Amino acid sequence: MKSVIINLAIAPEEYQRWYQGAAQDVLAYTVDGRSVRFPAPILRRFVTHEGIRGRFKITFDNQNRFQDIERIS
């Protein structure tokens, strides 16, 4: 297993477009500058009326498949 740390600031309108299927993946950058792509639906439980904001730890298996996400701040 491997994990990455990302900071997200996604406006509610932007996430709504992902949720409606305009895009299936989110492209973000880790705190150390690497790009990471993951499925947008994994963020659903973190959506508030302000969108999605915070620092998250995403864990992937050895085949780079999503395993878990947690808000760390």
C-alpha positions as CSV (number, residue, x, y, z in Angstrom):
1,M,0.0,0.0,0.0
2,K,1.1,3.6,-0.6
3,S,-0.5,6.9,0.3
4,V,-0.4,10.5,-0.8
5,I,-1.3,13.7,1.0
6,I,-3.2,16.4,-1.0
7,N,-4.8,19.7,-0.2
8,L,-8.2,20.4,-1.8
9,A,-10.2,23.5,-2.2
10,I,-13.1,22.6,-4.6
11,A,-16.1,25.0,-4.9
12,P,-19.6,23.4,-4.6
13,E,-20.4,24.2,-8.2
14,E,-17.2,22.5,-9.5
15,Y,-17.9,19.3,-7.5
16,Q,-21.5,19.4,-8.7
17,R,-20.2,19.1,-12.3
18,W,-18.2,16.0,-11.4
19,Y,-21.1,14.5,-9.5
20,Q,-23.3,15.0,-12.5
21,G,-20.9,13.1,-14.7
22,A,-19.1,15.9,-16.5
23,A,-15.8,14.4,-15.2
24,Q,-15.2,11.1,-13.5
25,D,-11.7,11.7,-12.1
26,V,-10.1,14.4,-10.1
27,L,-6.5,15.5,-10.9
28,A,-4.7,16.9,-7.9
29,Y,-1.2,17.5,-6.8
30,T,0.4,16.0,-3.7
31,V,2.1,18.2,-1.1
32,D,5.4,17.1,-2.6
33,G,4.4,18.1,-6.2
34,R,3.4,14.8,-7.8
35,S,0.2,14.5,-9.7
36,V,-2.5,12.0,-8.7
37,R,-5.7,11.1,-10.3
38,F,-8.6,9.5,-8.4
39,P,-12.3,8.9,-8.8
40,A,-14.4,12.0,-8.0
41,P,-17.1,10.0,-6.1
42,I,-14.7,9.2,-3.3
43,L,-15.0,12.8,-2.1
44,R,-18.8,12.7,-1.8
45,R,-18.8,12.2,2.0
46,F,-16.7,15.3,2.4
47,V,-18.9,17.8,0.5
48,T,-20.4,20.6,2.5
49,H,-22.3,23.8,1.5
50,E,-18.8,25.3,1.0
51,G,-17.6,22.6,-1.3
52,I,-14.6,20.4,-0.3
53,R,-11.8,21.9,1.7
54,G,-9.0,20.4,3.6
55,R,-6.0,18.1,3.7
56,F,-6.6,14.5,2.8
57,K,-4.6,11.2,2.9
58,I,-5.5,8.9,0.0
59,T,-4.3,5.3,0.1
60,F,-3.8,3.1,-3.0
61,D,-2.9,-0.6,-3.3
62,N,0.2,-1.8,-5.2
63,Q,-1.7,-1.7,-8.5
64,N,-2.6,2.0,-7.9
65,R,-6.3,1.2,-7.2
66,F,-8.0,3.4,-4.6
67,Q,-8.3,1.9,-1.1
68,D,-9.2,4.7,1.3
69,I,-9.4,8.4,1.9
70,E,-9.4,10.3,5.2
71,R,-9.4,14.0,6.1
72,I,-6.4,14.8,8.2
73,S,-7.0,18.5,8.7
